[in-house]
C-alpha cells in the first residue's frame, strides 16, 4: 500500500507528461503501479483485496476448492445439456442431425 503523497506525486508527474518508465524511476514504484494510478484503480496500489475462505474438500468430487465447487457445477451443466440433447428438447431452432436437408 502506497502513501497518498506518493500517489499524488505520480499524478502530478503524469500531468507533466512524463512516461511511465520515467515516473517509476523517480518514485521507486513499478510501471504497473503508475498505470494503475493513471487508470484510477485504487485496489491495485492502495486497498488490499478481500481475503477468500480457505479451500475445503468438496463433498461431491473430493477436490480441494473454495466452495461452492465450480467443478461439480460444470459437470452438472454438461450432464444436463447432454441429457437434453438426447431427449431432443434442446434449444429451439436446432435440429438433431448435422446433415443438411436434401
Number of C-alpha atoms within 10 A of each C-alpha: 10 13 9 10 9 13 19 12 14 24 16 13 18 18 10 9 9 13 12 20 13 13 21 18 11 12 14 10 17 14 16 14 20 23 17 16 20 15 9 12 13 15 13 16 19 16 11 10 8 7 6 7 9 9 12 14 13 17 10 10 12 11 14 13 16 14 12 10 19 12 14 16 12 11 12 12 12 12 12 12 15 13 13 13 15 11 10 13 12 15 10 7 6 11 12 12 7 7 7 6 5 3
